[in-house]
Amino acid sequence: MTNSEEKKGLDFVRAKVEEDIASGRYDGRVQTRFPPEPNGNLHIGHAKAFNLNFSIAEEYGGLCNLRFDDTNPVTEETEYVEQIQADIRWLGFDWDDRLYYASDYFEQLHDFAVQLIKLGKAYVCDLTQDEMREYRGTLTEPGRESPYRDRAVEESLDLFARMRAGEFPDGTRTLRAKIDMTSPNINMRDPVMYRILHATHHRTGDTWCIYPMYDFTHCLSDSIERVTHSNCSIEFEDHRALYDWFLDELGVFHSQQLEFARLNITRTVLSKRKLLTLVDGGHVSGWDDPRMPTLSGMRRRGYTPEAIRDFLGRVGVAKTPTTIEVELLEHCLREDLNRRAVRVMAVLDPLKVVIENYPEDQTEEFEAVNNPEDESAGTRMLPFSRTVYIERADFMEDPPKKFFRLAPGREVRLKHACLITCTGVVKNDAGEITELRCTYDPESRGGDAPDGRRVKGTLHWVSAAHAVPAEVRLFDYLFREETVDDEPVTTPDDDAAADVADAVPPSRTFDFASLLNPASLTVLTGCMVEPGLRDAATGVPYQFLRNGYFTPDSIDSRPDGLVFNRSVGLRDTWGKIQKAQKKG
């Protein structure tokens, strides 16, 4: 491949990095950062962002910092800081000794704010939240200047010092940049730089009662750390002018902001506020609920780092927003688990089968392949006895024509074991089938017919004498509709107004009741699994033959009470979608 062909295949962010390296900008240095807010667990949309930032640093011999944007003490917790670090490491990235916090720079940021006041570029404003919104204007109408905009520099310096000293209640004053209230870009209409919040910070305690806003903090933190490429999601494109304005007015190191399309997935919400609504409303068990698109939830469900990174690689990085089918994500997981998962026997809805011509006191073992995709996985021995369990759905008393499983008088194969024929059906007083009576062919040990006769049906099974009971959790999509994440992205200025009034943004009370899928979780009790799963380790994937891929639940599963989560089914819906698209 030629150099031109390689460049043509680059996404626009990497192309810009290569252009800067070639031109000598930043002396050929590449430094990125990932700046999460510690107010919830990371979701797969965040994974797209930090995968991009860490990967670019890795590919071009640069560095990537992890910096927590901890500027809102009302919503942030140390627990989230720790979880975010664990999630990033789980996906395979590390920041070495470059762990930073915006709160590390609070004093420097304060000094920068004072400098802007002295330059006549910032002022203390007494407008209320509602007044500020009214004065700001609309997308089609210019804003109006605050009556406090022309305050003397000395007065603003005095008021800002008193704000820091804690003299004023929350929401009574803000520090605003003095830019242009008639700008067509609303973000440039004298945005809030600082608001008053008398709240205890998870790192700085009660040292501060004024906290900087995101737009002011972000660009200057990048500058302090000498970040070269500050990659953000596309909703911050309109904020780039403000990013540049702060850096230019202060005359500090000028990082550059690049924006890429955020990740959108069908049947999935990738808004932290909406996810918080799910958690707070009790619609899910927590941030790590296996139905959640959070990395902690996906890990608990059985997703692997390799599958997620494969998915993100296929999605790529672009400017134009698109929505990706959730089936592609499932396809990536299925492909990865197919290579690594041990095949095991697990019966989710057991039906008892007594093999009448098998000796009552006999037990033998049959060899089973662990993974036909990986010879190095080896084999294991499965115990077999007179009574086994099969899936209830694998028997029909009056089967239709194309039903090839067990029925009266019909012969089927018990995988790896032998051939059996149904000779009788036992029912209870209600007419429900409780047991099957069968015979086996002693010459069919291993599951092969001695005379080469054709047997169409092959069933999985477990020996009743050796089976281990388990609970199995089956997951469907959390939402009924394909498109649910259609909430407009709020700008930091909107959030500033909410913070000033100590208000909760309306999106945090979003009503999901009509959107949720009531069948998103099905819990099966009384399942039976082969004895080797008694010591199944958390994070180890298994393929339950004919039932899908499963992993032990990292919280609820114990040797004396096994709980398995289905990670993904065996059916590849993505393959069908691709075929349909090609035909279309």
C-alpha positions in Angstrom: 0.0 0.0 0.0 1.4 3.4 -1.0 1.6 6.4 1.4 -1.3 8.2 -0.4 -3.4 5.1 -0.1 -2.7 4.9 3.6 -3.6 8.5 4.1 -6.8 8.0 2.1 -7.8 5.3 4.5 -7.3 7.4 7.7 -10.2 9.0 9.5 -10.2 12.8 9.6 -8.8 13.0 13.1 -5.7 10.8 12.4 -5.3 12.7 9.1 -5.1 16.0 11.0 -2.6 14.5 13.5 -0.4 13.3 10.6 -0.7 16.7 8.9 0.4 18.4 12.2 3.3 16.0 12.6 4.5 16.6 9.0 4.3 20.4 9.4 6.1 20.4 12.7 3.2 21.9 14.6 3.7 21.3 18.3 7.2 20.2 17.4 5.8 17.0 16.1 4.4 16.1 19.5 1.1 14.3 20.0 -0.8 14.5 23.3 -4.4 13.7 23.8 -6.6 13.5 26.9 -9.9 11.9 28.0 -11.9 14.2 30.4 -14.8 12.3 32.0 -17.1 13.8 34.6 -17.3 11.5 37.7 -21.0 11.7 38.0 -21.9 8.2 36.7 -20.4 5.1 35.0 -19.0 5.3 31.5 -21.1 3.9 28.7 -20.0 2.6 25.3 -20.3 6.1 23.8 -17.6 7.2 26.2 -15.6 4.1 25.1 -15.6 5.5 21.5 -14.0 8.7 22.8 -11.3 7.3 25.0 -10.6 4.5 22.5 -9.9 7.2 20.0 -7.7 9.3 22.3 -5.6 6.5 23.8 -5.3 4.8 20.4 -4.0 7.9 18.6 -1.5 8.5 21.4 -0.4 4.9 21.1 -0.2 4.9 17.3 1.9 8.1 17.0 4.2 7.7 19.9 2.4 10.2 22.0 0.8 10.4 25.4 -2.9 10.4 26.6 -3.9 11.9 30.0 -6.8 10.9 32.1 -8.3 14.0 33.5 -11.5 14.1 35.6 -13.7 17.1 34.9 -14.7 17.4 38.6 -16.2 20.9 38.6 -19.7 20.1 39.9 -19.5 18.8 43.5 -23.3 18.3 43.7 -23.2 15.3 41.4 -19.7 13.9 41.6 -18.4 11.0 43.8 -15.1 9.2 44.4 -16.9 5.9 43.7 -17.4 7.1 40.1 -13.7 8.1 39.8 -12.7 4.6 40.8 -15.2 2.9 38.5 -14.1 5.0 35.5 -10.5 4.1 36.0 -11.4 0.4 36.2 -13.5 0.6 33.0 -10.7 2.2 31.0 -8.2 -0.3 32.2 -10.6 -3.1 31.4 -10.7 -2.0 27.8 -6.9 -2.2 27.7 -5.7 1.4 28.2 -3.5 3.1 30.8 -2.4 6.6 31.5 0.7 5.7 33.5 1.4 8.6 35.9 -0.8 11.1 34.1 -3.9 11.1 36.2 -5.2 14.6 36.7 -8.3 16.4 37.9 -9.7 19.8 37.0 -9.7 20.4 40.7 -5.9 20.3 40.5 -6.1 23.5 38.6 -8.7 25.4 40.7 -6.2 28.0 41.9 -4.7 28.5 38.4 -8.2 28.8 36.9 -9.1 31.3 39.5 -6.0 33.3 38.6 -6.9 33.2 34.9 -10.4 34.5 35.8 -8.9 37.4 37.7 -6.7 38.1 34.8 -9.6 38.3 32.4 -11.4 40.7 34.8 -8.4 42.9 34.9 -8.3 42.9 31.1 -11.9 44.0 31.0 -12.9 40.7 29.5 -15.0 39.4 32.4 -17.5 40.8 34.9 -19.6 39.8 37.9 -23.3 39.6 37.0 -26.3 39.7 39.3 -28.9 38.4 36.9 -31.0 35.5 38.1 -31.3 32.3 36.1 -34.5 33.3 34.5 -33.2 36.8 33.7 -30.1 35.4 32.2 -32.1 33.1 29.9 -34.3 36.1 28.9 -31.3 38.3 28.1 -29.5 35.6 26.2 -31.8 35.8 23.1 -32.6 33.0 20.7 -31.1 31.4 17.6 -32.8 34.0 15.5 -32.8 37.0 17.9 -29.7 38.6 19.4 -29.2 38.8 23.1 -29.3 41.9 25.3 -26.4 43.1 27.4 -26.6 42.6 31.2 -27.1 45.8 33.1 -24.0 44.7 35.1 -21.8 44.3 32.0 -20.1 47.6 32.4 -19.2 47.2 36.0 -15.9 48.7 36.9 -13.0 46.3 36.9 -12.3 47.1 40.6 -15.9 46.3 41.5 -15.9 43.0 39.7 -12.6 42.1 41.3 -14.0 42.9 44.7 -17.3 41.0 44.1 -15.4 38.0 42.7 -13.2 37.9 45.8 -16.2 38.0 48.0 -17.9 35.2 45.9 -14.8 33.1 46.7 -15.0 34.1 50.3 -18.5 32.7 50.6 -20.4 35.9 51.2 -23.2 35.3 48.8 -25.8 32.5 48.5 -26.0 30.1 45.7 -27.3 31.5 42.4 -27.1 35.2 43.4 -24.0 36.0 41.3 -21.9 34.6 38.4 -18.7 35.6 36.7 -19.3 36.0 33.0 -17.0 36.5 30.0 -17.5 39.8 28.2 -17.7 38.8 24.5 -20.6 39.7 22.2 -24.3 39.5 23.1 -25.2 39.9 19.4 -23.1 37.0 18.2 -25.0 34.4 16.0 -23.2 31.8 18.1 -25.2 31.7 21.4 -22.2 30.3 23.2 -20.3 33.5 22.7 -23.1 35.6 24.3 -21.2 36.4 27.6 -21.1 32.8 28.9 -20.9 32.0 32.6 -17.3 31.2 33.8 -18.0 30.7 37.5 -21.1 30.0 39.6 -21.6 29.9 43.4 -22.1 26.4 44.8 -21.8 25.9 48.6 -21.2 22.2 48.3 -18.6 19.8 49.6 -16.2 18.7 46.8 -15.1 15.0 46.8 -11.4 16.1 46.7 -11.2 19.7 47.9 -13.8 19.5 50.6 -15.1 22.9 51.5 -12.1 24.9 50.3 -14.1 26.3 47.4 -17.7 27.7 47.1 -17.3 28.9 43.5 -16.7 26.4 40.7 -15.7 27.0 37.1 -17.9 26.0 34.2 -16.9 23.4 31.6 -16.1 25.7 28.7 -13.7 27.7 30.8 -12.2 24.8 32.6 -11.7 22.5 29.6 -9.7 24.6 27.3 -7.4 25.9 30.1 -6.9 22.4 31.5 -5.8 21.3 28.0 -3.5 24.3 27.8 -1.9 23.6 31.2 -1.3 20.0 30.3 0.0 21.1 26.8 -2.5 18.8 25.0 -2.1 19.1 21.3 -5.3 17.4 20.0 -8.4 17.9 22.2 -10.9 15.5 20.6 -14.6 16.1 21.5 -17.9 14.9 20.3 -19.7 16.9 17.7 -22.1 18.8 20.0 -19.1 20.9 21.1 -18.4 22.1 17.6 -20.2 25.4 18.3 -18.2 25.8 21.5 -14.8 25.8 19.7 -15.0 29.5 19.1 -15.3 30.0 22.9 -12.5 27.4 23.5 -10.2 29.5 21.2 -11.4 32.8 22.7 -10.3 32.0 26.2 -6.9 30.7 25.1 -6.3 33.7 22.8 -7.3 36.3 25.3 -5.1 34.8 28.0 -2.2 34.3 25.6 -1.5 30.7 26.8 -0.5 27.5 25.0 -3.1 26.9 22.3 -4.4 23.3 22.1 -6.7 22.6 19.2 -10.2 21.1 19.5 -11.4 18.6 16.9 -15.0 17.3 16.9 -16.2 13.8 15.8 -19.7 12.3 15.7 -21.0 10.8 18.9 -22.0 7.2 18.9 -25.7 6.3 18.4 -27.0 2.8 18.6 -30.5 1.5 18.0 -32.6 0.5 21.0 -30.0 2.1 23.2 -29.8 5.3 25.3 -26.3 6.9 25.3 -27.2 9.9 27.5 -25.7 9.8 31.0 -28.7 11.8 32.2 -31.2 9.4 30.8 -29.2 6.5 32.2 -29.3 8.2 35.6 -33.1 8.4 35.3 -33.2 4.7 34.8 -31.0 4.1 37.9 -32.8 6.6 40.1 -36.2 5.5 39.0 -35.5 1.8 39.8 -36.1 0.7 36.2 -32.7 -1.1 36.4 -30.8 -2.6 39.3 -28.0 0.0 39.0 -25.3 1.4 36.7 -24.0 -2.2 36.2 -27.3 -3.7 35.3 -26.5 -6.1 32.4 -29.1 -4.4 30.3 -27.4 -1.1 30.5 -25.0 0.2 27.8 -22.5 1.1 30.6 -19.1 -0.7 30.4 -19.7 -2.1 33.9 -23.1 -3.4 32.8 -21.7 -4.8 29.6 -18.8 -6.5 31.4 -21.2 -8.1 33.9 -23.3 -9.3 31.0 -20.3 -11.0 29.4 -19.0 -8.6 26.8 -15.3 -8.7 26.2 -12.9 -5.8 25.7 -11.9 -7.4 22.4 -15.5 -7.4 21.1 -16.1 -3.8 22.1 -12.8 -2.6 20.5 -13.7 -4.6 17.3 -17.1 -2.9 17.2 -15.6 0.6 17.7 -13.1 -0.1 14.9 -15.8 -1.1 12.5 -17.9 2.0 13.4 -14.9 4.2 12.8 -14.6 8.0 13.4 -16.5 10.5 11.2 -17.9 14.0 11.3 -21.5 13.0 10.2 -23.7 11.5 12.9 -25.1 8.0 12.1 -27.0 5.4 14.0 -25.5 2.0 14.2 -27.6 -1.2 14.5 -27.3 -2.8 17.9 -27.1 -6.1 15.9 -23.6 -5.2 14.8 -22.4 -4.9 18.4 -24.0 -8.3 19.2 -22.3 -9.7 16.1 -18.9 -8.6 17.2 -19.4 -10.2 20.6 -20.7 -13.4 19.1 -17.7 -13.6 16.8 -15.3 -13.1 19.7 -17.1 -15.6 22.1 -17.3 -18.2 19.3 -13.5 -18.3 19.3 -13.0 -18.4 23.1 -16.1 -19.9 24.8 -16.1 -23.5 26.1 -19.1 -25.4 24.9 -21.0 -26.9 27.8 -24.3 -28.6 28.5 -27.0 -26.6 30.3 -30.7 -27.4 30.3 -32.8 -24.3 31.0 -36.3 -25.9 31.2 -35.6 -29.5 32.3 -37.7 -32.5 31.4 -36.7 -35.8 33.1 -35.8 -38.7 30.9 -35.4 -42.2 32.4 -33.4 -44.7 30.2 -35.0 -47.9 31.3 -32.5 -50.4 29.8 -29.5 -48.5 31.3 -28.2 -50.0 34.6 -29.5 -48.2 37.6 -26.2 -48.2 39.5 -24.0 -47.4 36.5 -22.2 -44.2 35.7 -19.8 -43.6 32.8 -18.1 -40.7 31.2 -18.1 -39.5 27.6 -15.5 -37.2 26.1 -16.6 -33.8 24.8 -14.8 -31.2 22.8 -14.4 -27.9 24.6 -14.3 -25.7 21.5 -14.3 -26.9 17.9 -12.9 -23.5 16.9 -9.8 -23.9 19.1 -8.0 -27.3 19.3 -5.8 -26.1 22.2 -9.0 -25.9 24.4 -8.9 -29.7 24.6 -11.6 -31.9 25.8 -13.4 -32.8 29.1 -15.3 -35.8 30.4 -19.1 -35.7 30.9 -20.7 -38.0 33.5 -23.7 -40.0 32.2 -26.3 -42.0 34.1 -29.7 -43.7 33.8 -31.7 -40.5 34.3 -30.9 -37.3 32.3 -32.6 -34.0 31.7 -33.3 -32.6 28.3 -35.0 -29.3 27.3 -38.8 -29.5 27.5 -39.0 -27.9 24.1 -37.1 -30.8 22.6 -40.0 -33.2 23.0 -43.5 -33.1 21.4 -46.1 -35.7 21.9 -47.7 -34.9 18.5 -45.0 -33.3 16.5 -45.5 -31.4 13.2 -43.8 -32.7 10.1 -40.5 -30.8 10.3 -40.0 -31.4 14.0 -36.8 -33.6 14.2 -36.4 -33.8 18.0 -37.7 -36.4 20.4 -41.3 -37.8 20.1 -43.0 -41.1 20.9 -41.3 -43.9 19.0 -38.6 -41.6 17.6 -34.9 -42.0 17.9 -32.5 -39.0 18.6 -28.9 -38.5 19.6 -27.8 -37.4 23.0 -24.7 -35.3 22.0 -21.4 -37.1 22.8 -23.3 -40.0 24.5 -25.7 -42.4 22.7 -28.9 -42.8 20.8 -32.2 -43.0 22.6 -35.8 -43.8 21.6 -38.9 -42.6 23.4 -41.1 -45.5 24.6 -43.5 -43.8 27.0 -44.8 -40.5 28.5 -45.6 -39.9 32.1 -48.2 -37.2 33.0 -49.5 -35.7 36.3 -53.2 -35.4 37.2 -53.4 -32.1 35.3 -52.2 -33.8 32.1 -48.8 -32.2 32.1 -45.8 -34.2 31.0 -43.5 -34.9 33.9 -41.2 -37.6 32.6 -40.3 -39.6 29.5 -39.4 -43.2 29.3 -36.8 -44.2 26.8 -34.4 -47.0 25.8 -30.9 -46.6 24.5 -28.8 -48.4 21.9 -25.8 -49.8 23.8 -23.8 -50.0 20.6 -24.2 -46.3 20.0 -21.7 -45.2 22.6 -20.3 -41.7 21.7 -23.5 -40.9 19.8 -22.8 -42.7 16.5 -25.2 -45.3 15.1 -23.3 -48.7 14.7 -25.0 -49.5 11.5 -24.7 -46.0 10.0 -28.4 -45.3 10.2 -29.4 -41.7 9.9 -30.5 -39.9 13.0 -31.6 -36.3 12.4 -32.1 -34.9 15.9 -29.3 -34.2 18.3 -30.1 -33.0 21.8 -28.0 -31.5 24.7 -28.5 -33.0 28.1 -27.2 -33.3 31.7 -27.0 -36.3 34.0 -29.6 -35.9 36.7 -27.3 -37.5 39.3 -24.5 -35.0 38.6 -26.4 -31.9 37.5 -25.9 -28.6 39.3 -28.9 -26.3 39.8 -28.6 -22.8 38.5 -30.5 -19.6 37.9 -30.3 -18.2 34.3 -31.1 -14.6 33.3 -32.2 -13.9 29.8 -32.0 -10.3 28.5 -33.9 -8.6 25.7 -33.6 -5.0 24.7 -34.4 -2.5 27.4 -36.5 -0.4 25.0 -39.3 -1.4 22.7 -38.5 1.2 20.0 -35.4 1.2 17.7 -34.9 5.0 18.3 -35.1 6.3 21.8 -32.0 8.5 22.3 -33.4 11.6 20.5 -33.1 14.2 23.2 -31.4 17.3 22.0 -28.0 17.8 23.5 -28.0 20.6 26.1 -25.3 23.2 25.8 -23.0 23.9 28.8 -24.6 27.3 28.9 -28.0 25.7 29.6 -26.3 23.6 32.3 -24.8 26.7 33.7 -28.2 28.3 34.2 -29.4 25.1 35.9 -26.4 25.0 38.2 -26.8 28.7 39.1 -30.3 28.0 40.4 -29.2 24.7 42.0 -31.8 23.2 39.7 -32.1 19.7 38.3 -32.0 19.7 34.5 -35.4 18.6 33.2 -33.9 15.6 31.3 -33.1 14.0 34.6 -36.8 13.4 35.2 -37.5 12.0 31.7 -40.4 9.5 31.8 -39.3 6.1 30.3 -42.4 4.2 31.3 -43.9 4.1 27.8 -40.6 3.2 26.2 -39.4 0.4 28.4 -39.7 -3.2 27.3 -41.4 -5.2 30.2 -39.8 -8.4 28.9 -36.2 -7.1 29.0 -35.4 -9.5 31.8 -36.5 -13.1 32.2 -35.3 -15.1 35.2 -35.3 -18.9 34.9 -34.9 -20.9 38.1 -34.5 -24.7 38.3 -32.1 -24.9 35.4 -29.6 -27.7 35.4 -26.0 -27.4 34.2 -23.2 -29.9 33.9 -21.0 -30.4 37.1 -17.9 -28.7 35.7 -19.7 -25.4 35.9 -19.9 -25.6 39.7 -16.7 -23.6 39.9 -17.3 -21.4 36.9 -15.2 -18.2 37.3 -16.6 -14.7 36.8 -15.7 -13.3 33.4 -15.2 -16.7 31.8 -17.6 -17.1 28.8 -19.4 -20.4 28.0 -21.6 -21.4 25.1 -24.6 -23.3 26.4 -25.2 -25.6 23.5 -28.1 -24.4 21.4 -29.0 -21.7 24.0 -26.4 -18.9 23.5 -23.4 -17.5 25.2 -23.4 -17.1 29.0 -21.2 -15.9 31.8 -21.4 -16.2 35.6 -22.9 -13.1 37.2 -20.1 -11.2 38.9 -22.2 -10.1 41.8 -24.8 -12.8 42.5 -23.2 -16.0 41.4 -21.6 -18.3 44.0 -20.6 -22.0 44.1 -23.7 -22.7 46.3 -26.0 -20.6 44.0 -24.9 -20.3 40.4 -26.3 -17.4 38.4 -25.6 -17.1 34.7 -26.3 -14.1 32.4 -26.9 -14.6 28.7 -24.5 -12.4 26.9 -25.9 -12.9 23.4 -27.9 -15.5 21.5 -26.5 -17.8 18.8 -28.6 -16.4 16.0 -26.7 -13.8 14.0 -29.3 -11.1 13.2 -26.6 -8.8 11.8 -25.9 -11.3 9.0 -29.5 -11.2 8.0 -29.5 -7.4 8.0 -26.5 -7.4 5.7 -28.1 -9.8 3.3 -31.3 -7.7 3.3 -29.3 -4.5 2.6 -27.4 -6.2 -0.3 -30.7 -7.3 -1.8 -32.2 -3.8 -1.4 
